[in-house]
Amino acid sequence: MTSLEMSADVADKVASLAKRRGFVFPSSEIYGGAGATWDYGPLGVELKNNVKRAWWRAMVQLREDVVGLDAAILMHPRVWEASGHVENFIDLLVECASCKKRFRIDELPGGDALMDAWRDGTADLTTVACPSCGTKKLGAPRRFNLMFKTFVGPVEDTASVAWLRPETAQGIFVNFENVQQSSRRKLPFGIAQVGKSFRNEITPGNFIFRSREFEQMEMQYFTRPADAPRHFDEWLAVRRRWYADLGIPDELLRFREHAENERAHYAAKAIDVEFRFPFGWKELEGVHNRTDFDLKRHMEFSGKDLRYFDEPSGEKFIPYVVETAVGPDRTTYALLCAAYAEEPDKEGIRVVLRLHRDLAPYKVAVLPLSKNERLTPLAREVHGALRPHFMTTYDETQAIGRRYRRQDEIGTPLCVTVDFDSLEDRQVTIRDRDSMAQVRVPIAELVPALKERLGA
Ligand code: ATP
């Protein structure tokens, strides 16, 4: 099976590999888990950090027109009134009176039509069978706000209410003027941020696809209103290239425009980047034209003038915003699914994670041919010499074939093998994960040889 022929059981295989090899664990597992929150293990933290680094490099480092920000999670509560989240960030929750299971209305059979009917005030759920127990006893939809509420300070009264941010974008909007003035930016320019967001999802699931605590990588690009459609198309192309550069095949991605009734309250245009997960096409990223909605609302609610002063024309106006919003957790999951491959080989089946070399948790594994007291010192010496240059690992237990397979399974692009000849000729073997080709190189030339292969 190649990664393109992704069968439904790839989701289970990836989840099991992720647990077994230390990519992702259920949070608080010894207490039975903590409801759709996940912990990234030694390999997962490397992979997700590499995803975030690749995004930052493409979106900030390589761009003259984008700068970074790291805003606080806890913000003034008025922010979420201004943004519309207190009023609009809701799911419609339906409970079955018979089995007590809860569903989002849009997830029920015919969910889109039910949503439309709810908006028109004509939703009739008495004819809809519960997807779990089959009875027709679904209750009326209830509005359920997805924001987690907490309290700042020692008194739990309304004056001290705070929300855990459900998106990172608002930290960017409220800092628009700070960033623009301190970095002396002229339109168009963007502000990028990576950080945690929280949503009390009614039906989390599909492993790390939808969890209650997750991260977002968002970029808000401030432009003249008339230029927003052009920048929207440009950013879409930039984002398409990013996925291609990370090795996600075209066939596993699609760009789907939202219908008018599907768009968030702030968006004039929205296109989802969707990935073909083993359980169907699902959103990885949203590209939105948010117009001047957010800055305008923050002007109203804060009383501060957030208009941009355009020197050449002497005009003051509220910029439009084109945003790209993607989750590193979902991206990590998509990359694992796209990379997972099983190939027949002489020992049975070889499982390979064909992760892009920039994303692989370890770039190089150092493996002595066998656990032998003559080989260990040289193998340790080689490992020590590589460590400052690459994320590396060292493994000397079990047969060499088994150890290659272990590295293939976690996506390590290159293995370096130290054998008995190495003791004489100071040469080692580099073995490639994908082609399994082996070449012998002098230890003195190992770092540049690995760098060349890793494109580093
Ligand atoms: P969905 O429709 O799947 O709930 P959304 O349209 O609400 O997603 P946005 O608000 O546009 O999502 O957030 C941008 C990105 O943040 C999403 O494309 C996704 O990658 C990520 N994201 C949103 N909610 C979650 C979640 N509960 N768990 C993991 N990632 C998430």
Boltz pocket constraint, residues with backbone or C-beta under 6 A from the ligand:
constraints:
  - pocket:
      binder: B
      contacts: [[A, 166], [A, 167], [A, 199], [A, 201], [A, 208], [A, 209], [A, 210], [A, 211], [A, 212], [A, 213], [A, 214], [A, 215], [A, 216], [A, 283], [A, 284], [A, 285], [A, 286], [A, 325], [A, 326], [A, 327], [A, 328], [A, 329], [A, 330], [A, 331]]
      max_distance: 6.0
